[in-house]
Amino acid sequence: MSRLEWAECQLAELELLCSMFPSQEELQISDQLAVAELRSFVEGSAHTPASRPQFVIKQNLHPAATEKVDVTVSCAFPSEYPSVLPEITVRCASLSRAQQTRLHADLTAYLMENCQGEVCVLSAVDWVKDNLQLFINKSSSAAAPSKKEPASPRPHQVFSRLWIYSHHIYNKTKRKNILEWSKELGLSGFSMPGKPGIVCVEGPQIACEEFWSRVKVLTWKKIMIRHREDIPLDGQGDEKMESLRKFTGFEEAMFDPHGNRGNHMDLGQLYKFLNEKGCCDVFQMYFGIEGR
């Protein structure tokens, strides 16, 4: 498909969604300018859109006769959609974080198998309607303590640091998710957008794994954990964990962006930044050369 055909499919689906969810309570478009740019491009009166349509569909579902569940489906269109999957995030207060992560993984698998190359937001919404109760039941079962079995011993605490590599990080929604999820999970570190994209998160192992489970199911050209560090705390708890952190809080770090699209960073500045944090050895793991 050509870029124009992608845009035509996106606009047609947006118009269908607006007709099916006509009120602001059901469908909220985050950036009307992006939709206007898309329409102008399809009509031949503008260049390739600079922004991408992003929107939220809100649903009040009744997966069981005795309950009502509020669900939001947030969506962003990559420029190549529908040749690639849209970026979809489902939020539901009735689900634990682990169950939401599993729901996202199963939804992505369903869309890849059944909707690759086709518009699929309505298919995603319908799948959530049909399958939400399964995840709620699993969440409730997991939350209910067993009366027959003794309580499990508290697992050993582990401090982790994940060094994540991506082919590129451009998308504003992904960059926002990385910042918000790291803060939500109490992780420190940094993210470097551009090409390549680098993310480092550090903190409790369970929080790092949760962060990775959320990030990896988004649509990426390539993403992987390049290196990881796991340090048992041996019962010394929070005090030792805080002493192991190399970063204070989490930030998006930019190092003199340059290039035609401003998407390349000064790797010398990145090396200096890592050196100041006491972790310059990972530079060679990322780029195969010694930094200076």
N, C-alpha and C positions, 0 to 999 in steps of 0.2 A: 504493500500500500504506500501511496505517496503521502507527503505531509498534509496536502490539501484533503486527501481522503480521510486521514486520521481526524482532521479538524471537523470535517463534515459529520463523521460518526459521533464525535463528542458533542457537537451542537445539537444534533438530532436527539441524542439521549437526554441532554439537559432539558430540551423543550418537552420531551415526553415526561420526564420527572416532574417538571413544573405543572404539567396538566394533571398528573396523578396525585401530587401533593401540593395543592394550590395555596395553602395558608402558611404564614411565617412559623406557626407552631409545628408544622410538619417538615418544611424544607427551608433551610436558611443557606443562602449563597454568601460565602465569606467575602468574595471580591467581585463585585458587579463589573468593575473595569475589565477584569480578565475575560468575563463572558462577552462584553462588548468588543474587546479586541479579537476574540475568537470569531464572533459573528462578522466583523469587518473583514477578517482574513478570508472567510468562506465566501463572502460576497465579492471579493477581489478588490477591495478598496483600501487594503492595509497590508503591511509586511507581516512576517511571521510573529505571532503573539509573543510578548516578552513575559507575560504572566500565565499561570495555569489555573483553570477553574478548580475551586475548592468549595465544598458544601457539606452540610450536615442534615441527615434525615432523622427525625425523631418519631418514635413509634411507642404507643401504649399497647403492649401485647398482653394477652391472657393465655399463657401457655398451660395453665391449669384453671379449673373452674373456680377455685377459691382465692386466686391471687391476680394481681395486676402488676405488670413489670414495665418500667420505663427503660427504653433502649435507644441509644444514639449510634448512628452509623456515619462516621466521618469519612469523606472521600476526597481524594485529589487525583486529577488526571495527569499522568506523565504525557509529554508531548507525543510519544509514540503510541499511546492508547488509541484503539483497542488491540494493537499488535502485541503490547505487553499489558499485564494486569494493572488495574488502578491500585492506588494506595488506600487501603480500607482499614479503619480502626473501629472496633465495636466496643462500646462502653455500657456496662450494666451493673448497677449497685448490688444486684442479687448474686453476682458471681465474685468469687475470690480472684486474686491476681493470677494464681496458677490456672484456674479454670478459664479466665479470659485469654491467657496465653495459649491454652490448648484449643480454645474455640478459634482463635486467629489461625493457628496452624492447620486445623481441619478445614476451615473456610478456604484458606489459600489452596490447599490440596484439591478441594472440590472445584474451585474456579479454574485451576490449571488443567484439570482433567476434562472439564466439561465446557469451558467458556473461552479457552485460549483463542485469541484472534477475533473475538466478538464482544460487543458491548455487554456488560454483565452486572451493572449496579443493581438492577431489579432482581436478577438471579441471586445476588448476594443477600439482598434484603429478604427475599423469600426463604432462602436457606436458613437465615438466622431465625425467622419466624418458626420454621419447621423443626429446628434442632435445639432451640434455646433451652427447652425444658430438660433435655438430656443433660446439659451441663449444670443446670440448677440442681437437679437430682444428685449428680455426682458431688457438687459442692456441699449440699446438705449432708450427704452421707459421710463425706470426709470430715465435716465439722462436728458430727455427732460422736462423742467419745464412747468407746466400748466399755461396757460394765463387766464383761467377762474376762478381759485381758488386762494385766497390770500395765500401768503407764510405762511408756518407753523411756529409757534413760536419756537425759539431755545430750544431744550430739556434741562432739567436740567442736569448739569454735575455730574457724579458720579465716585468716585474713587473705584476701585475693587481690591481685592486680592483673587486669586483662589489657593487653595491647592489641587493638583491633585495627585491621587494615581494610580499606575499601578502595575500589578502582577510582571512585570519585564521590564526593559529597557536595552536591549543588542545591538540592531541593530544600526550600525554606521550611516545609512541614517536617521533613526528617531532621533538620537542624534544630527546630523547635522541640521535637520529641526527645532528641538526645539530651538537650538541656533540662527539660521538664522531668524526664524519667530519672536522670541521675540525681536531681535534687529530691525528688519524691522518695527515692530509695536510700538516701543518705550517703551517696557515693561522691568521692572527690576525684579530680583528674582534669582532663581537658579534651576538647575536640578541635581538630584542624580541618576546616572545610576546604574544598578545592579538589585538585587532581594531583596526587592521590589524596584520599581522605584518611585521617588518623584519629582514633578515639582511644583514650586511656581512662579506665575506671578502676577505682580501688576502694576497698571497704570489706564488709562481711561477705564471705563467699556466697551465701544464699542470695544476697542482694545483687552481687555481680552476675550470678547465673540468671536471675530474673531479668536484669537489664539486657543481657545477651539474648535471652529467649524472645524478648520484645523486638529488639533491633533486627535480628537476623530474618524475621518473617516479612519484613518490608521488602519492597521491590528493589533489588540491587543488581548491577551488572556483575559485581564480584565483591564479596565480603567474607572475612575470615578472621579468626583469632591467630595473630602472628606469633604471639608469645604470651605466656601466663606465669604468674608467680603465686604459689599457695603456701602460706606459712601458718602452721598450727600454733594456736595461742597457749596451749598447755595450761588451761585454767586461769590464765592471767587476765582474760577478759578485755573490757573496753579500754583500760589504761594502756595496755600494750598495743592494742589495735591503733589507737590514736598516734602512738609513737612511731608506728610503721608507715604512716601516711607520708608521702612525698609532696602532696599537693594540699593546698588549703581551699576547700570548696571546689566547685566545678566551673570551668569557663570555656568559652569558645575563643581559641587563640588564632590570630591572624599574623602572618609574618611577611610584610611587604608584598601584598598581592600584585602580580604582574602578568603579562601575556595579553593576547588579544581579548580574552574574556575576563581577565583579572582573576583567573582561577588557578594560578600557579603560585606557590609560596617560596620564599627564600629559604632554602634548606640549611644554609649557614646559620641563619637566625634560629631556625628550629633546633639545630644542634646546640647552639648556645643556651637556648631555653632548657633543653633536656639536661645539659651539663650542670646548669644552675640547680636543677632539681635532684641531681645525683643519680640520673638514670640515662646517661649518654650512651651506654653500651647497647641500648635497643636501637640506636640509629643504624648500626651495621645490620641488625636483624631485619630492619625495614628495607634498606636500600642497598645492602651488599657491599658497602664501602665504609671506611672509617671517616667519621666526621671531623671537622676542624673549624 
